[in-house]
């Protein structure tokens, strides 16, 4: 009998979840879940989604969360994976299971899935925030091993720039599928991951595919000492410039021009 894996794209319908940088959590979680579902089905899993479009079980939040867990319980699923996007000005990936000390199987599954997904985030310079526990309803009420994934921070520009990149979403979905397949003991081969988006800049790791049109200018500004990043290898390409930062960049540009013309 095929292993039943329930994927739970967080939020939906009137509940957008977290919002930021032109993204809505409910849209990103659904995109990741649908991609992961397609991959898991090629590995022989019986995959069910708590939602496959923009809807919820109930507009009452508590009822909706309970219904998501009950959906998996009624199927006697082998694994439950709830997919979310974080907020709160942090950065990176983290995962949660219920805090029950008796939940050893969930912890074993978490070790596998977390390692797969965290590797994708770390490959683009975003941190692994660790394996955690929380008394979330979808973890507390499910009768099978369950995990909740917080796949980046929607209100952090660096994270959001990855979440807007379809190749990155594909990689996250593949990591979830590989981890889930290993956790439940699927015999089919895991899909090979897409290449993690590589930096296009000589100086900044967050200048990634889709930013080709500005890469030479970014590097030229760095080489001329006109604009610098955050000191940690990031240019923060989509972040708004403050008046103070603009003043520094303009002054550096003036000094560079004066030196080139011999007037400094």
C-alpha positions in Angstrom: 0.0 0.0 0.0 1.3 3.5 -0.9 2.5 5.8 1.8 0.0 8.6 2.4 1.6 12.0 2.8 -0.5 15.0 3.5 0.9 18.4 2.5 -0.7 21.4 4.2 -0.1 24.8 2.4 -0.6 27.3 5.2 -3.4 29.8 5.2 -5.6 30.5 2.1 -8.9 32.1 1.2 -9.5 35.3 3.2 -6.4 34.4 5.4 -3.4 35.6 3.4 -1.0 34.8 6.2 2.1 37.0 6.4 2.7 39.6 3.7 5.7 41.5 2.6 7.8 42.5 -0.3 5.0 42.0 -2.8 4.4 38.4 -1.6 1.5 36.7 0.3 2.3 33.7 2.4 -0.8 31.7 1.2 0.5 32.0 -2.4 4.0 30.9 -1.8 3.1 28.0 0.5 0.7 26.6 -2.2 3.3 26.9 -4.9 5.8 25.0 -2.9 3.3 22.3 -1.8 2.0 21.7 -5.4 5.6 21.3 -6.6 6.5 18.9 -3.8 3.3 16.9 -4.4 4.1 16.3 -8.0 7.6 15.0 -7.1 6.4 12.8 -4.3 3.8 11.2 -6.6 6.6 10.2 -9.1 8.2 8.4 -6.1 5.1 6.4 -5.5 3.5 8.3 -2.6 -0.2 8.9 -2.2 -0.1 12.6 -1.7 -3.1 14.7 -0.5 -3.2 18.4 -0.1 -5.4 20.1 2.6 -6.0 22.7 -0.1 -5.1 22.8 -3.8 -6.3 26.3 -4.5 -7.1 29.5 -2.6 -9.6 28.2 0.0 -9.8 27.2 3.6 -11.9 24.6 5.5 -13.3 27.4 7.7 -13.0 31.2 8.0 -12.7 30.6 11.7 -9.0 30.2 12.3 -9.2 27.7 15.1 -11.7 25.5 13.3 -9.7 25.7 10.1 -6.5 24.4 11.9 -8.4 21.6 13.5 -9.9 20.6 10.2 -6.5 20.4 8.6 -5.3 18.0 11.2 -8.6 16.0 11.1 -8.2 15.7 7.3 -4.9 13.9 7.8 -6.3 11.8 10.7 -9.2 10.5 8.7 -6.9 9.4 5.9 -4.7 7.6 8.5 -1.8 9.4 6.8 1.8 8.3 7.3 3.2 11.8 7.5 1.9 15.4 7.7 3.9 18.4 6.5 2.6 21.9 7.1 4.3 24.5 4.9 4.6 28.2 6.0 6.6 31.4 5.5 7.8 33.2 8.5 7.7 36.9 9.5 9.2 39.1 12.2 12.4 40.4 10.7 14.4 37.3 11.1 16.0 35.3 8.2 16.4 31.7 7.2 14.7 28.4 7.7 13.4 26.6 10.8 11.2 23.6 11.5 8.9 22.5 14.3 7.4 19.4 15.8 5.2 18.9 18.8 7.1 19.1 22.1 5.9 15.7 23.4 8.9 13.7 24.6 7.2 10.5 23.4 7.1 11.8 19.8 10.4 10.1 18.8 9.2 9.2 15.3 8.4 12.8 14.6 11.8 13.8 15.8 13.4 11.2 13.5 11.4 12.5 10.5 12.3 16.1 11.5 16.1 15.3 11.4 15.7 14.1 7.8 13.4 16.7 6.4 15.1 19.6 8.2 18.5 18.6 6.9 17.3 18.5 3.3 15.5 21.9 3.3 18.1 23.7 5.5 20.7 22.8 2.9 18.9 24.6 0.2 18.7 27.8 2.3 22.3 27.6 3.4 23.3 27.1 -0.3 22.0 30.6 -1.0 23.5 32.2 2.1 20.5 32.1 4.3 20.9 30.6 7.8 19.6 27.3 9.3 17.7 28.6 12.4 17.4 25.1 13.8 15.0 22.3 14.7 12.4 23.4 17.3 9.3 22.4 19.1 6.0 24.2 19.4 2.4 23.4 20.5 0.9 24.3 17.1 -2.6 22.9 16.5 -1.7 21.0 13.4 1.2 19.3 15.2 -0.7 18.7 18.4 -3.9 17.3 16.9 -2.4 15.0 14.2 -2.1 11.3 15.1 0.9 10.7 12.8 4.4 12.2 12.7 4.0 15.8 11.7 6.3 18.8 11.0 5.8 22.5 10.3 8.3 24.2 8.0 8.9 27.9 8.2 10.6 28.5 4.8 12.2 31.9 5.1 10.9 35.4 6.2 8.5 37.1 3.9 9.3 40.5 5.4 13.1 40.2 5.0 14.3 41.4 1.6 17.0 38.7 1.2 14.6 35.9 2.0 11.8 37.4 -0.2 14.2 37.7 -3.2 14.7 33.9 -3.0 11.0 33.3 -2.6 10.3 35.2 -5.8 12.7 33.0 -7.7 11.0 29.9 -9.2 14.2 27.9 -9.3 14.6 28.4 -5.6 11.0 27.3 -4.9 11.7 24.2 -7.1 14.7 23.4 -4.9 12.8 23.8 -1.7 10.0 21.6 -3.0 12.5 19.0 -4.1 14.2 19.0 -0.7 10.8 18.5 1.0 10.0 15.7 -1.3 13.4 14.0 -0.8 13.2 14.4 2.9 9.6 13.1 3.2 10.4 10.1 0.9 13.4 9.1 3.1 11.4 9.7 6.3 8.6 7.3 5.4 10.8 4.8 3.6 9.8 5.3 0.0 11.9 3.1 -2.3 11.8 5.2 -5.4 14.9 7.3 -6.2 14.9 10.8 -5.1 14.9 13.5 -7.8 18.2 15.2 -8.5 18.1 18.8 -7.2 18.1 21.7 -9.6 21.3 23.8 -9.3 21.0 26.3 -6.5 20.9 29.8 -8.0 24.5 31.0 -8.1 25.5 34.6 -7.5 26.2 36.6 -10.7 28.3 39.2 -8.9 32.0 39.0 -8.1 31.3 40.6 -4.7 27.8 39.9 -3.6 26.1 36.5 -3.0 22.5 37.9 -3.3 22.9 39.1 -6.9 21.2 36.0 -8.5 19.6 34.9 -11.8 17.0 37.4 -12.9 19.3 40.4 -12.0 21.7 40.0 -15.0 20.7 43.5 -16.2 22.2 45.2 -13.2 25.1 43.0 -12.2 27.9 44.9 -14.1 26.7 48.2 -12.6 26.6 46.7 -9.1 30.2 45.4 -9.4 31.4 48.7 -11.0 30.0 50.7 -8.1 31.8 48.4 -5.6 35.1 48.7 -7.5 34.9 52.5 -7.6 34.1 52.6 -3.9 30.7 54.3 -4.5 28.4 51.8 -3.0 29.0 49.0 -0.5 26.8 46.2 0.7 26.1 45.2 4.3 29.6 44.0 5.0 28.5 40.3 5.0 28.6 39.7 1.2 25.1 41.0 0.5 24.2 44.0 -1.7 20.5 43.8 -0.6 19.4 44.6 -4.2 15.7 45.0 -3.6 15.9 47.0 -0.3 14.9 50.6 -0.2 17.8 53.1 0.2 17.6 55.5 3.2 18.4 59.2 2.7 21.5 58.7 4.8 22.7 55.8 2.5 21.9 57.9 -0.6 24.0 60.8 0.8 27.0 58.5 1.3 26.6 57.0 -2.2 26.3 60.4 -3.8 29.2 61.8 -1.9 31.4 58.8 -2.9 30.4 59.3 -6.5 31.4 63.0 -6.4 34.7 62.2 -4.8 35.3 59.5 -7.5 34.6 61.9 -10.3 36.8 64.6 -8.8 39.7 62.2 -8.5 39.2 61.0 -12.1 39.3 64.7 -13.3 42.2 65.6 -11.1 40.2 68.2 -9.2 40.2 66.5 -5.8 
